[in-house]
């Protein structure tokens, strides 16, 4: 089962509902990417969801621009 190593998100299950209100089971899976992220200054390969990767990138840019 896929799982984000930063936020511990897991796939969600539920029902798709058609126009005639017919329910069919469905799994909504995460957009997991393997990427290298600095954790306490050490580059580490992690399986991360796209939302966490985007947030990490934004925070990284913010800290770099503040130090200039």
C-alpha distance (Angstrom), angle and dihedral (degrees) to the residues before:
residue distance angle dihedral
X1 . . .
X2 3.79 . .
X3 3.77 117.7 .
X4 3.79 134.5 171.2
X5 3.81 110.4 -116.5
X6 3.81 93.7 -149.9
X7 3.81 104.7 45.7
X8 3.86 100.1 16.7
X9 3.82 92.7 -127.5
X10 3.81 114.1 167.4
X11 3.82 132.6 -171.4
X12 3.81 116.0 -73.7
X13 3.78 124.6 -136.9
X14 3.76 129.5 -155.1
X15 3.77 144.7 121.2
X16 3.76 132.0 -64.1
X17 3.79 108.7 -142.3
X18 3.79 119.3 -152.6
X19 3.80 126.6 -153.0
X20 3.83 88.5 -94.1
X21 3.85 88.6 53.5
X22 3.79 92.9 -111.1
X23 3.83 110.3 156.1
X24 3.82 121.5 -142.2
X25 3.79 124.3 177.0
X26 3.79 117.5 -108.8
X27 3.81 138.8 176.8
X28 3.81 120.7 -143.7
X29 3.80 105.6 -152.9
X30 3.80 127.7 -158.8
X31 3.78 125.8 -108.9
X32 3.82 95.6 -118.8
X33 3.82 120.9 -175.4
X34 3.79 128.9 -178.7
X35 3.78 108.0 -130.9
X36 3.78 139.9 159.2
X37 3.81 111.8 -112.0
X38 3.79 129.5 179.0
X39 3.81 108.9 -117.2
X40 3.81 111.0 -175.1
X41 3.82 89.2 -20.9
X42 3.82 93.7 -52.3
X43 3.84 117.8 111.2
X44 3.82 107.7 -125.7
X45 3.81 130.2 -178.5
X46 3.80 109.3 -128.5
X47 3.79 139.2 169.2
X48 3.79 103.0 -120.2
X49 3.81 133.2 174.6
X50 3.79 116.9 -119.8
X51 3.82 92.6 -111.0
X52 3.83 92.7 57.1
X53 3.80 91.2 44.3
X54 3.81 90.6 52.8
X55 3.81 92.6 47.1
X56 3.81 91.6 47.5
X57 3.82 90.4 50.5
X58 3.82 91.6 49.6
X59 3.82 92.9 48.8
X60 3.80 90.5 47.3
X61 3.82 91.8 53.0
X62 3.80 91.4 46.4
X63 3.83 94.0 53.7
X64 3.82 92.3 45.7
X65 3.81 92.7 51.0
X66 3.82 91.4 47.5
X67 3.81 92.2 53.7
X68 3.83 93.5 53.3
